[in-house]
Amino acid sequence: MKFKEMQKKLNSLTIFRSLLDEEVVIKLRKLLDCDTQDVTNFINIYCDFTAELYQYDTNLSRYFYRYVMNSENIFIQKVAEGKRIDQVLEQALLYELSIIQDVSKITSKEIRFDVPYHGFLPKWKNKNYRFRKEYLEKLEKLPVEGYGVFAKYHVFTMMDQGLVPVKHPDPQQLTDLIGYEREREMVVKNTEAFLNGMKASNALLYGDAGTGKSSTVKAIANKYKDQGLRLVEIKKHQLFHLPELIDELARNPLKFIIFIDDLSFSGNDDNFVALKTILEGGVSGNTKNIIIYATTNRRHFVKESMKDRNSDELFTNDSIQETMSLAARFGLTITFQKPGKDLFLEIVESLAKEQDLSLQGDELIKQAEAFALRNNGRSPRTAKQFVELEKIKETVE
């Protein structure tokens, strides 16, 4: 009788109705309806459910808890968007949380209680989660923890199907980066202002290749992920998607850095116009939970040739100024210059110490300088490559 009543209550789910489409739940419901006196059939259905559950967890309560806490349902979407919650919807939420909690407590012992079989059957565990209390607490923490896929991951990339989480993002930490402390501190302070709801600027990190511009942005995303910051990387050929992306993220309670790496354009590029429009505030200009960080090796973004300067266009200078104007749309521009000899060697020595490299002193400096001459000059990237190569050599020897 108890299990039949549970079936009816599960049928009444509305906010969490997608739970009924989960294979674990489908097989659990089949087990709840199973005739316990048909032993052979019961064992087959029982083990079929258990095998499906084991794909996710050995604890049935935890399986349901994770589903509920990660559900992107209509209720949590309305709360995240700051919309008024109708009392009818709130009542439904509390009722359904109670139902799911009851189902999560079903034990393997209860299920097989009346079965005339004394052989081995696999079991599952249970735990007493307070679904209602913890779900309501989650709603209060949405601006920091997020919901759905944004609660599980903190770095995303743009694909044809939309935003896709990066399951194994670059683990770069700010403490791992050597040199450029002043430059990085400017980005950090701007990001902290953004997170605290204060005035912050879209930022352009400009400078030579390998100076740590991209690493700085990724390290910042890692540092502040537990304070509600998420990173969305978008390629320059995808910039025409920016308006719809911003509209989507604007409804989310979290804060987002839209990251454009290695930004440059060719002439007559529609993406150039799209980005300029966004930076000027022409689209979703009042969005307070989104900021744009971009890196570039080109001060003015657009690849310009002498042919462009000798153009037969009537107002050639106006056209050139247009291509140079995008950088001015970033409120904050930070320059990462290629390091001089002293800074380069400081980075090398610090990395060598960190890697416990046996090569030291004058010989380390001599070989590092020679390596830089052969490999695109001095930069933090070159220093890292040199130390990693030397460490491999020592390991092999």
Summary of the structure (lengths in Angstrom):
residues: 397
radius of gyration: 28.4
end to end distance: 72.4
largest distance: 93.8
contacts: 1160
relative contact order: 0.09
helix: 55%
strand: 10%
